[in-house]
Amino acid sequence: MITVSALTRQYGKRLAVDDMTFDVAGGRVTGFVGPNGAGKSTTMRMMVGLTRPDSGEVRYHGVDYSDLKWPARTVGCVLDARMHPGRTALNHLRATAAISRVPAGRAEQVLAEVGLETAADQRAGKFSLGMRQRLALAAALLGDPQILLLDEPSNGLDPDGIHWLRGHLSDFAARGGTVFVSSHLISELSMFAQDLVVIGVDGCSPRTRSRRSPDAMTSP
């Protein structure tokens, strides 16, 4: 369970996130949808401590992110698919594993899990956007987390890749994991998300439009 309570963030005179409040249930895929500029990425950055909120809090099973003993083993996130272009896929994951205090052997396992085992020795700088998205997801999975936070993970994926991603995230949730995934396309999320958080923009102020609606979205 993720509990987001009254998150607010302002940049100068621009209110990027205004009193954002919602829950994310465990064992389900929750979509986070809204137009570009509505505050989705800022909200997700605040959820993992990359951006400090002006007010509000986020708790994972009642614990603040900053108080998690091993964050990578609780929350795996993909907020940006950029990575060092000179590193191979395998070395990128080994470096990430070392930073996250995860055994290096997990690198090969997650590469296979996202279908990149044959690209292990290729430099990330030569990857397509879709391959970078898969590698970013592999990095998020290194700690075998209970929760996945993914910002626009289907960006750059071809139709087969999108189909694979939907299945992977649905399987993760079916095994008891929690998935929170953003998109500006409600049609994309409607294909696999079970719950939905919708935000819109009134002037410069994003607001939560709806809270969890278990029957609103079902898998095809």
N, C-alpha and C positions, 0 to 999 in steps of 0.2 A: 504494500500500500504506500502510495506517495500522497502526501498532503501539502498542497500549496495554499498558503494563507496570506491574502492581502499584499501580494508582491507589488511594489511600486518602484519605478525607476524613471528619473527625469534627467535629461541632458540639456542644461541651460534652460531655455523656455519651452523645449519640446518634451512633452510627456510621452515617453516610449511605452511604458507599461503602467496601467492605472488600476490598482487595487485588484489584482488578478487572484482569484480564488477558485480552486477546483480540487477534486480527488482523482487519483488514478488507481483502479482496483487491480489486485494481484491476479495472475492467471488469465489475463485478458489483454487484447490489443486495443489501446486507446488512441484514436486519431486526434491530432491537434491541428485544426484547419482555420485558415483566415487569409486575407489578401496579403500580398507583399507589403511590408511596412506596418503591419498590425501589431508587431511586437513578439512574434513567435520565437525568433532566434534569441532575442534579448531575454525572454522568459526562460528559455532552456539554458542559456549561459548562467543565469542566476541560480538555476536549479542545481548546478554542479560547481558553484563557487568561482566561476570565471569572471563574472560581473557582480559587483556588490550591490544589493538592493538598497534603495533609500529607506524602505520599510518593508515589513513582512518577513515570512520565513518559509522554508521548505523542509519537510521531514520525511525520512525514509523509515517506515515502521517505527515512527516516533523519535528517530534520531536525526539530528542536524547533519548535513553532509560533512561539515568540517570536523565532526566528532566521530565519523566512521573510522574504525581502526585500520581497515584495508579497503579504501574506497573502490579500487578496481575489482574487488571480489564481491561488491554489492551492486555497483552501478557501472555499466559499460556505456560509453557515449560516443556518438559520431556527430560532431557539430561542424566539422570542416574536413574535407577530404584531402587537404594539402599535406605533403610530406617531403622529406629531404629527397631531391631528385637523383642524387648520386648513390643512394643506398639501394641495395637489392630488396626485394619484398621480404625475404627471410631476415636479412640484417635489420630492416626497419622494425620488424616484429620483435626480434631479440632485444633491440635497444629499448623498445617500449616495455617489454617484459621486465627488463632490469630496473627501469624507473619505477614500475608498478609493483616490484617485489613479487614477481610471478616466475615460476620455473621456466628456464629458456626452452625446454622441450615442448612447451605449449605452442611455440611458434609454428612448428610443422603441423601440429594438430589442427590449429585454426585455419591455416592456409588450405588444408584439405577440406575443411568444413565449408569454406566459401568458394571452393572450386578453383583455387589458384595454385595448386601444388606444382603444376608444370611451369609456372612462372616464378618459382621461388628464387631463381638466380638472375632474374631480369631486373634492371634498374627501374625504380618507380617513376623516374622522369620520362620514361618511354611508354608508360601505361596510358591507355585511354581513360576518359573520365569514369566510365563504367567500371573499369578494373581498379581505379583508385578508390571508388566507392566500396568495392568488395574488400580491398585491403584495409580500408578504414574500419569496416565492420569486423574484420578479423582482429584488428587491434582492440576493438571494444569487447570482443569475446575472450581475450587472453585470460582474464581473471576468473572465467567461468561465472559471470555475474548473475544475480537474481533479477536484475532490472536492466533494460536497454532503453536509452534515450537517443533517438535518431532524428536529426534535422534534415529533411528533404533527402532521404537515402536513395530514392529512385531516380534522382537527377542524373542523367547521362546513361542510364541503363537502357539496353535495347528491350524489346518485348519479352524475349526469353528471360533476360535478367530480371525484369520486373516480376514476371511470373515466379521465378525462383525466390525472389525476395519475399513476396507475399507468403509463399509456402514456408519459408524458413522462419519468419516472424510468427506465423500462426502456430507452427510446431513448437517454437520456443515457449509461447504462452500456454499451449496445451500441456507442456511438461511442468507447468506451475510458475513460469516466469512472468514478469511484468514488462509490457512493451508500451512505450509512449513515443509516437512517431508523428512528425509534422509534415504538412504539405499545404500548398495553396490550392490544390485541386481536390475538391470533395468527391469527385467521381473516382479518383484513384483510391482514396481511403475507403470509399464505400465497398470496394471489392474484397476487403479483408478485415477492416477494423470492426470491433464489436461495440465499442463505446466511442463517444465523440465529445470533444470540447471545441466549441466554435467561438472565434473572436472576430469582431468587426472593428471598424474605425469610425468614430464620431469626431470629425475634425482631426485632431492629433491624438485623441485619447482612445486607445484600444480597451475594450471591455469584454468580459466573458458573456457570451450570448446564451449558451445553454450548458447544462452540466451533464453528468453521465446519463445516457439514455440507452439502457441495455437492449431494447427492442428496436431501436431506431436503425441499426445497421446490422446486417447479417452476412455471412459468407455466402457466395453464390453456390 
